[in-house]
Amino acid sequence: MKKLASLFLALALSLTLAVPSLAAGHRIYIQDIHNPDAGSLTSDGHTGDGWSYDEDTNTLTLSGASDIDVTMNGSCTVVLTPGTVNALSRFVVEDTDESGKTVVTIKGTGELRLQNGDWIFKDSVAKNGVFFGVFDEVKLQDGLSMTGGMKIGDSGALTLGPKVDEKGTGWATHAYLSGGVPATYVRIAPAAGAKPAETQKPAASSSGFTDVAANSPYAEAIKWAVSKKITTGKTATTFGPNDPCTIGQANAFLWRSAGRPEPTNGYGNDIDMAEMWALNDAGYMDRLDGREDACVRAWFIHALWTTAGKPAASKSANFTDIANLVDDGKAAISWAVEKGITTGKTASTFGPFDPCTRGQIVTFLYRAVK
């Protein structure tokens, strides 16, 4: 039964709450090299298998990513999570900063391998190598060094190549060269014997994130969500528990917690797969919502309740601000309160259209599966 649209028609302001758009000039495209027909996977959701993206700082954090092609925009940062090996097909930078100087900063103590991305990028790799773009400088921090060559395993020194005017368009491409030819294998990793740069010691926290205190009400849920690969941090050391959560992100979290079921007529990245599953299989969406809209409390509780099989609560919640919701909306909230998934914002109000944060969403999920 399709109730979601009616739920939000009851109070028109529901989906007018939107998450701020990407910071000016910042964007990222990530493509699965094994599923090129799905098109470019944008930063919607800002997280995927082995990677997360923070558009505010234009930072890509890699924590075990593989078989993806990455294109970033302007000055950017790549963080290599300690102890991880990340095998990408290419790394490309598009567009210069307004300042006229574009810098790529790579830090962390993990490993990044860029190698020929199968037949999909054969022509591009032959022309430009696997690491190229319109950047002016690459800064390697934390004791990282770059080596590579023309085949996997090469360990020759690589240098920044000259600017190339492609077909008179004025687009300048830099490439790391080996013997005057763009390298088709690049390895960025701590140099032998290198001592990483001094970094601030993270505050003690059971979650492992510096912005999640040990006594945070979200700490246990965040630790669980990361261990189950439902989500990752915004960076290697921060989770962003108070950052807003979009409908696309919330869908992805719920889909992953359900075991990543294959959706009917679905393909693409996690955001796409979760959306098709919610629409065609789980039954808590009956239209394609704006994936960048804020996920509000009533929306997500309704989604949780629906995927749980729409269980009935023994008594109805008595909040003054849910009276105008349709029956499914009120039933979902009553169930969630009785199960201990959430409470009201006050003794008499639930706040059905208050936007949720990342910390709240994973906590709702954690309590629902306990």
Stockholm file with secondary structure:
# STOCKHOLM 1.0

chainA/1-370         MKKLASLFLALALSLTLAVPSLAAGHRIYIQDIHNPDAGSLTSDGHTGDGWSYDEDTNTLTLSGASDIDVTMNGSCTVVLTPGTVNALSRFVVEDTDESGKTVVTIKGTGELRLQNGDWIFKDSVAKNGVFFGVFDEVKLQDGLSMTGGMKIGDSGALTLGPKVDEKGTGWATHAYLSGGVPATYVRIAPAAGAKPAETQKPAASSSGFTDVAANSPYAEAIKWAVSKKITTGKTATTFGPNDPCTIGQANAFLWRSAGRPEPTNGYGNDIDMAEMWALNDAGYMDRLDGREDACVRAWFIHALWTTAGKPAASKSANFTDIANLVDDGKAAISWAVEKGITTGKTASTFGPFDPCTRGQIVTFLYRAVK
#=GR chainA/1-370 SS CCCHHHHHHSSTTGGGCBCCCCCTTCCEEEEETTCGGGCCEESTTSEETTEEEETTTTEEEESSCBSEEEEEESSEEEEECTTCEEEESEEEEESCCTTSCCEEEEEESSEEEEECCTGGGHHHHHHHCSEEESCSEEEECTTEEEEEESSTTCCEECEECCCEEGGGSCCEEEEEEETTEECSEEEEEECTTCCCCCCCCCCCCTTSCTTSCTTCTTHHHHHHHHHTTSCCCSSSSCCCTTSBCBHHHHHHHHHHHTTCCCCTTCCSSHHHHHHHHIIIIICSCSSCCCTTBBCBHHHHHHHHHHHTTCCCCSSCCCCGGGTTSCHHHHHHHHHHHHHTSCCCSSSSCCCTTSBCBHHHHHHHHHHHHC
#=GC SS_cons         CCCHHHHHHSSTTGGGCBCCCCCTTCCEEEEETTCGGGCCEESTTSEETTEEEETTTTEEEESSCBSEEEEEESSEEEEECTTCEEEESEEEEESCCTTSCCEEEEEESSEEEEECCTGGGHHHHHHHCSEEESCSEEEECTTEEEEEESSTTCCEECEECCCEEGGGSCCEEEEEEETTEECSEEEEEECTTCCCCCCCCCCCCTTSCTTSCTTCTTHHHHHHHHHTTSCCCSSSSCCCTTSBCBHHHHHHHHHHHTTCCCCTTCCSSHHHHHHHHIIIIICSCSSCCCTTBBCBHHHHHHHHHHHTTCCCCSSCCCCGGGTTSCHHHHHHHHHHHHHTSCCCSSSSCCCTTSBCBHHHHHHHHHHHHC
//
